[in-house]
Amino acid sequence: MVVIRLSRGGAKARPFYNIVAADKRCRRDGRFIERIGFYNPGAAEGEEGLRLSLDRLNYWKSVGAQTTATVDRLVRQHAKLATTPAAAA
């Protein structure tokens, strides 16, 4: 089964996560099928902290991929950021 989950990168105490579509049997930071986006929890003000390709996410979900709870939360956060008036300006 394919899952959409976070893959950790970055340095010690400075995490950086790639949002990837991967086989469930592969390790968290191991081989993946496709990189869908990224999440940087330590992004400074003005830096991009979350980027997500919604068309690829929807494709993977349409072919049966499952998302983790954290990825679901990030997708909702991304949708909320996209609909705010400040983001449009």
C-alpha positions as CSV (number, residue, x, y, z in Angstrom):
1,M,0.0,0.0,0.0
2,V,1.1,3.6,-0.7
3,V,1.1,6.1,2.1
4,I,1.6,9.8,2.0
5,R,3.8,10.7,5.0
6,L,6.6,12.9,6.2
7,S,10.2,12.0,5.6
8,R,12.6,13.8,8.0
9,G,15.7,15.6,6.9
10,G,17.8,18.5,8.2
11,A,20.2,18.7,11.1
12,K,20.0,17.8,14.7
13,A,17.4,20.1,16.4
14,R,16.6,21.7,13.0
15,P,14.1,19.4,11.3
16,F,13.0,19.7,7.7
17,Y,10.3,17.3,6.4
18,N,9.6,16.2,2.8
19,I,6.0,15.2,2.2
20,V,6.3,12.0,0.1
21,A,4.3,9.2,-1.4
22,A,6.1,5.9,-0.3
23,D,5.5,2.2,0.0
24,K,4.3,1.5,3.5
25,R,7.0,-1.2,4.0
26,C,9.8,1.3,3.4
27,R,11.5,3.1,6.3
28,R,10.4,6.6,7.2
29,D,13.5,8.3,5.7
30,G,14.1,5.6,3.1
31,R,13.1,5.1,-0.6
32,F,10.0,7.0,-1.8
33,I,8.0,7.1,-5.0
34,E,7.4,10.8,-5.3
35,R,8.1,14.0,-3.4
36,I,4.8,16.0,-3.1
37,G,6.0,18.9,-1.0
38,F,7.8,20.0,2.1
39,Y,7.2,21.3,5.6
40,N,9.7,23.4,7.5
41,P,8.5,23.9,11.1
42,G,11.5,26.2,11.8
43,A,10.8,28.6,9.0
44,A,11.6,32.3,9.9
45,E,9.0,35.0,9.3
46,G,8.7,35.6,5.6
47,E,10.1,32.2,4.6
48,E,7.9,29.6,3.0
49,G,7.2,27.0,5.7
50,L,4.8,24.7,3.7
51,R,4.6,23.9,0.1
52,L,2.2,21.2,-1.2
53,S,1.3,20.0,-4.7
54,L,-2.5,19.5,-4.3
55,D,-2.9,18.0,-7.7
56,R,-0.4,15.2,-7.0
57,L,-1.9,14.7,-3.5
58,N,-5.3,14.2,-5.0
59,Y,-3.9,11.9,-7.7
60,W,-2.3,9.6,-5.1
61,K,-5.5,9.6,-2.9
62,S,-7.6,8.7,-6.0
63,V,-5.5,5.6,-6.6
64,G,-5.9,4.5,-3.0
65,A,-3.0,6.1,-1.1
66,Q,-3.6,6.7,2.6
67,T,-2.4,9.9,4.4
68,T,-1.1,10.1,7.9
69,A,-2.8,12.2,10.6
70,T,0.0,14.8,10.4
71,V,-0.2,15.1,6.6
72,D,-4.0,15.6,7.0
73,R,-3.4,18.4,9.4
74,L,-0.9,20.0,7.1
75,V,-3.3,19.8,4.1
76,R,-6.0,21.5,6.2
77,Q,-3.4,24.2,7.2
78,H,-2.4,24.7,3.6
79,A,-6.0,25.1,2.5
80,K,-6.6,27.6,5.3
81,L,-3.5,29.6,4.3
82,A,-4.7,29.6,0.6
83,T,-8.1,31.0,1.5
84,T,-7.0,33.9,3.7
85,P,-7.2,37.4,2.2
86,A,-3.6,38.1,3.3
87,A,-2.3,35.3,1.2
88,A,-3.9,36.7,-1.9
89,A,-2.3,40.1,-1.5
